[in-house]
Amino acid sequence: MAAVPPPGIYVPVPTFFVGKQAATYNAEAAPLDVDTQVAHSLYLARSGIRGLVVLGSTGEAVHVTDAERFEVLSRVRRAFEENGFPGYPILAGTATQGIEETLAQLRAARDAGAQWGMCLAPGYFAGASTQEGIIRWFTAVADRSPIPVLIYYYPGVSNNVKITPSTFVTLAAHPNIVGCKLSHGDVSAHAQIASSPAIDHDNFRTFTGLGQQLLPVVAVGGAGAIDGCAGFFPKTVVRLYELSTRTALAEEEARERRRLQFKVSSVEELVARFGTVGIKEAISRLRGFGDRDGTRLPLHGGIPGGDAEWANWKGIVDSMQQEEDRL
C-alpha cells in the first residue's frame, strides 16, 4: 500500500515573496523569498507541527510558475534534511484543472522531495460536472501519479463544485489515494467520511481544513487539521489536537480543551474573513516572517483597513498569544 500521511496538525504555508525594500522587488510579480520560506518552515517544525502543505491555496499555487514551485519545494526539503528533520512530511499542492498538467506538477514535486500531492478538485465546469466525472478525474491522476495523493475539497475556491461523501468512499478505495482535506464547515459531511465503515481509515486519512472545528472532527474520526491559524499559533493548535485525541481527561484538561477550542475558533475568524491575506498579515505581525502585504496580484495591500482593522482582533490575538507563551 502507498504511504499514508501521519495524523496530526499540518500547516498550509504561505509562499513568501520579497518585500518592497528588496532591490529585486517588482510590484507586478515580486520574486520568491526562499530564505523566509525556509525560516518559517523550520519554525513550524520546531514548534511541533506534524507536516506542511506547500503550494496549496494559502501558498498561492495559482500565482507561481512551475520553476518557482520546484525551487520552493526543493529548498524546503533540503532545509529539513540539513537541520535535523529528515523525512519531514511535505504535501505538495496542485490547483490545475487538467490531468496532464496535474501529473507534471506531481512528478516535479516528487523530484523536489515531497512525499505526497494534495490535488484541488477541478471546478471550472462545476455546474456540469457529475460525481462520475470527478471519480474518473481523480482516478486518472492517482493511477499515474508517482506519489500518493490526497483529495483537496475546497468549494470556496473551486466554483462550489460538489463532491458527495459517497464519492469519497469510492475514491478512498484507490491504492494511491490516501486521504482528503475538507475545507468547508459541514461537520456532517466530515462525519460521513471520517466515520464511514466503508473506508479503511488506516489507509485513508480525513483532515479538516478548519481549526475552528478541530475537536468535533477528531471526535468523529478525523486525523487532524491542515490549518492556517497553526501557521502563527502552532503550539496552541497542536495542544488542542493532543487533547482532542484523548478519550479520558481530567476535569482540568477538559476545561483546557474547551478553552482552546473556543480561542482557536475565535481567532480563526480572521482566516475565514481574509484568507491568505489574513494569514500573511498575522504571520508577519506576530512572528516576523515576510511582509504584511506580501502577496501577488490580484491580492494586494494586506487586510483592508490595515492597523485599524488589526486592532479589532487584539483581544483574541492577545489571548491566544498567552496560550502560545504558556506552551
N, C-alpha and C positions, 0 to 999 in steps of 0.2 A: 504493500500500500504506500501511497505518497505520504511524505512527511506532513504533519499537521502542526499549525502554529500553536504554541503553548498557551494556556489560558492566562488571563491577567489584564493589565492595563497597558494599552498601546497609545501612542500619540501620533495623530496625523500632523506631521510637522509642516510649518510653512516653508516655502522656498525663499531664501533671503537674497536680496539684491543690494548692490552698493548704494550708499547714501549720497545725498546731494553734494557733500563735501569732497567726494572722490573725484579724481581727475578724469576717470573714465565714465562719469555719470552721464546718462542720456535720458532725458525726460520721457522719451517715447518708449524706450525699452532698456532700462538700466541693466548693466551686466550682473551676472551672478556674484554673490559674496559668499564663496565657498568656505572661507575661514570662519565666518559667523555660523554657517550651516553646521560645520563640524563641531564648533564650540557648544552650540545649543544641543546637538545630538548627544555629546558626551555628558553634558549637564543632566540630561534626562536619564541616561543610563545609570549615572552615579546616584540618581535620586530614587531608584527602584522601579523605573518604567520597564515593562517587560519587553517591549519592542517598538519599532517605528513603522508608520506608513509614510513613505517618501513619495512625493508627487501624486498625492490624491487631490481632492477638491480644495482642501486647505492649502496644499502645496502648489496651487495654480498650475496644475498639469497642462491645462489648455493654453497657458501663456509661455511655455518653454519649448525650445527646439529639441529634436532628438539628440543632438550633440550635447546640449546642456543637461538633458536627462542623464546621459551616461556619466558626465562629469560629476554631477551631484551624487548619484548613487555610488560610483566607484570611490569617490573621495570619502564619503561617509563610511563605507565598508572598510577602507584602508585605515581610517582613524580608529575604528573599533578594534581592528586587529592589532594595531600598534599601541593601544592604550589599555590593554587588559580585558577586552570584551570579545574574545574570539567566538565566532559563530552567532553573534548577537542577531536576533530576529529582525529582518528588514522585509517589509512588504512593499513592492513597487506598484504604484497606482497606474492604471491606464484609463483614459477618458475618450477614446476614439470610438467611432461608430462602425468602422469596417473591420471584418475579421482579419484580413491580411495585415493591416496596419497594427492592430492589437497584437498579433503574433510577433510582428517585427519588434515591437516595444518589449514584449516578454522575453524574446531571445536576447535583446540588448541588456535587459535587466538581469538576466541570468549571468551574462558575461561580466556585468558590473559588480556582481556579488550579492544580489537579492535572492532570497530563498523562495519567496512566494510572489505572485502577482495578485492584485486586487482590481478586478475589472468592473468599471462602471457599466451598468445596464444601458444598452443603446436606447435612446429615447427620441431621436429626431422624428421618427414616424410613430410616436406613441399612440396616436389616435387610431392607427391602422394595424398596430402590432397585436398579434394573438399570443396566448400563452405557448402554443406550439412553436411559434416563430422564435420566441425568447428561449425556449428549451433548445431549439436547434442551433441558435447563435452561440449560446454558452457551451453546448456540446462540441460544436466545431472548434471553438477556441481551446477547450480543455483537451480534446483529442490530440492536438498538435503542439500544445504549449510545452516548453522544456522544463517548466517549473509548475508546481501545483498552483491553482488559482482559487481565489475567493470571489464570491458574487458581491458586488457593491451596489446596494439598492438605496438610492437617494433620490426619491421622486422630485424633490425641490430643484435639482439641477438637471433632471432628466425628463423635462416636459411632462411630469406627472405620469410617466409610464407605470403601468400596473404589473406587479408580479405577485401572484397569489401564493399562499402557503403551500398549496398542493404542487405548485411549480418548483418550489424549493425542495420539497420531498423528492420529486423526480430527479432534480439535478444533484441532490446530495448523494445519490447512488453512484454517480460517476466517480471512478477511482482517482481522478486528477482534480476534482473539485472538493476542497477541504474545509469550506466554511463560508460565512457571509458576514457582511456588515450591514446592519439595518439602520439607516439614518432617517427615521420618522418616529412619530410619537404614539403609534398604535401598539400598545403593550399586548393586546390580544393577539395580534399577528406575531409578535415576538414569541409569545407562549405557544402558539400553534406550530412554530418551527422548533424552538429550543426544547420543547417538551414532547415533541411528536414521537410516538413509539415506532413510527415507520422509518426513522432516521437513526443511523449509527452515530451517536454523538461523540464517540471516541475518535471518529474519523471525519467528522463534520462539525465545526465549531461555530456557534452563533454569537456574534458580538453586536452589542448595541453601539450606535454612533453617538449616543446622547447620555452624558454622565448624569443628567437630571433624572434618569430612570434606571440607574445602575442597580440599586438594591432590588427593586421588583423584578428586573430582568434576570439577575442572578438567581433570584428565588424560584424562577420557573425554568431554570436550566441553562441560562446564558453563560458563556465562557468568560465574560468580562466586557470591557468597553474600549473602543477606539475613539478617544475623547479629546476635543480641542482644549478644554479647560485644563487638562492634565499637562498641557504644554507650558503652563505658567504656575500651576499649583500641583506639581506632580506627587509630592509626598502625601498630600491630603486625599487625593483621589485614590492612590494606592492603598492608603489606610482604610478608606471606605470599602474598597473592594475586598480587602482581607477580612474585615468584619462581616461583609455581606456573604462570604462563603461559609461562615461558621453556622452550625445548626444549634449549638448550645453556647449561650453567652451569659456572663454575669450581668446583673442589672446595670452596673456602671457602664459596661461595654455596650449594652443595648441602648442606653441613653446616648452614648457617644455616637453610635451608628445613626440614630435618628438625627442627631445634631449635625453630623457631617453631611448626611443626605440632604437635609434642609439647606445647608450652606452651599453645597455643590449645585443643587437645583437652582438656587437663587442667583449665584454668580454666572451660571450657565445661560441665563437670560441675555447676558452681554453677547455671548457667542450666537445665540439664536437670533438676536436682533441685527448684529453687524457682520456675522460670518467671519470670513478670512480677515477682513479689515479689522474687526474687533479683536481677533486672536493676535494679530501682529501688533496692534496697539498695546495690548496687555503684556505681551512678551517683552516689548521694548521698554515700557514704563516700569514694569515690575522686576524684570530680570536683566535688562540692559543689553539684550540681543537685537540688533537691527534697528531700523528707523520706524517711527510710528506710522509713517505713510509709505512704507517701503513695498508697495505693490506695483504691478504693471497694469497699464491701461487695458480696459476702461476703469479698473479700480483706481481710485485717486483720492489723495488728500487725508487719509486717516478717517476716524469716525466723525460723522457730521457733528459739528458743534465743538470739536476739539476739547480744550481744557474744561469748558463749562459742562459739556456732556460727561466727561470723565468724572467730574466732581459728583455727579448724580449717583455714581457707583461706589463712592468712597466707603460708605458704611459696610457693605457686604465684602468689598475687596479687603478692607482692613480686618474684618472679622476672619476672613479666610487666611489672611497673612498670619494672624495669631495662631491658627491651627498649623500652618506650614512651619512656623518657627518652633512650635511645641514638638513637632515631629523630627 
